[in-house]
Amino acid sequence: MNMTRREYLTSSTLALGAAGLASAVPGSRKRRPNILWIMTDQQVADGMSCTGNPDLKTPAMDQLAANGVRFERAYCANPICVPSRTSMMTGKMPHETGVTINMDRFNVNGTSLGTLITQAGYDTGYIGKWHIPMSTETSDWHGFTMMKEGGRHEFNDRHFAEPAVEFIQEKRNQPFFLVASFVNPHDICEWARRATGGFPERRTLLWNGPIDDAPPPDQCPALPDNFEIPENEPDIIREYQTWQKGTYPVRDWPDERWRQYRWALNRLTERVDSEIAKILEVVDDNTVIIFTSDHGDGNGAHKWNQKTLMYDEPARVPFIISGAGVRTPGAVNEQHLVATGLDIFPTVCDYAGVPAPEELDGRSLRPLAEARPVEWRDQLVVENDLSPAYGFSSGVEGRMLRTKNYKYVAYSTGRLRERLTDMRNDPGEMVNLAVDPAYAQVLQEHRKRLAAEIKKTGDTFTVPGTVSGGWKLVPES
């Protein structure tokens, strides 16, 4: 039997055993903060004016950064919508949740963050794009006491800010946890199809309404320094780009069209920023705000649009913790590696005053936001599946290991399967050191580290030069 929102909230609060837990950390009298998680879709990490990007203006995001800590080394679990979102909501990697591609329905392996925080006595809400393969019709899995999901045919950000404001302004006796999930700048996918022509009208409409026509190329952002396709790129990447014309209509684009693409992505980012601003107007001082995106966008780097790849443009994401408790507002953290798919879950739990499930590998970012010393990871992993179509896997997988100074990427097939990049000296990822004998030792070290991580987490990917399921290095054939 379906409960009303108020009935569900009441029963969840009573389940705590004491009404006082609804507003205080267990074992103390300290007031727990409200938690607001704002998420965009397909936003590049430097797609904010607070990063020094001169080609757009994002006052709402800049406000978050000015009142918080911006993390420069934040990566999603998988640079595509459904796997990334599922990981963030469960605190598990895609190979653990079973969701490795975009799909509509699946029995996700993992407890929803919404369930845990509702049981902790929070009034919980989710508004906007869901795109997790579990039903939103009942709270049996997602656990949120209020759900307003846009659905696949109502991806319109203009419908989300107002109910978010109403939820925040409700009179309540307990703190709230709200996820405000916006669509833009995801409309860049449809913009690219429309700019190419030859696609059905329904695939070229912008879900959130039209933007102005792009100005002449010379009035658009310059091409990025890493615009060209790098030498010794794993060959599966360009083969994959040919599999979906509708997803990658850009293969024959002239340079001028790429500049207009970058202009359009900025305008769509500004559009979602204006919606975020409406929510920030009503947030009080006792609210922690987590801001991120589910993944990035190629944005013309390496002549790539869309996501999926493990170059930094699709895989690295904006990430800010702002508001209550931040010790050094305006700080930029350029040191710590953040795994958004793993770390958001325990971070929310930490602020809510409840322990995260013991089996999760993520770490709370609260100590970093509060400038407290904490032992931190020295590497993280990103996964992908080069899916040929929505709901289908090609069987071609990739794994990325990001360490302090290097990025190592390996694919399950191809003539050249690996990339190794010195991210200190080559942040644009133009030189593949995996083919350079001078870096053989560094390559072997990263193979070994990735293989050990895979063994620890029960992943089935086989790192080149290793034994399947283990980390012992063997000669390459």
Beta strands, then each sheet from edge to edge (+ up, - down):
strand 1: 34-40
strand 2: 68-71
strand 3: 74-75
strand 4: 123-128
strand 5: 146-149
strand 6: 176-181
strand 7: 287-293
strand 8: 319-323
strand 9: 331-333
strand 10: 338-339
strand 11: 379-385
strand 12: 397-403
strand 13: 406-411
strand 14: 418-422
sheet 1: 5+ 4+ 6+ 1+ 7+ 8- 2+ 9+
sheet 2: 3+ 10+
sheet 3: 11+ 12- 13+ 14-
end
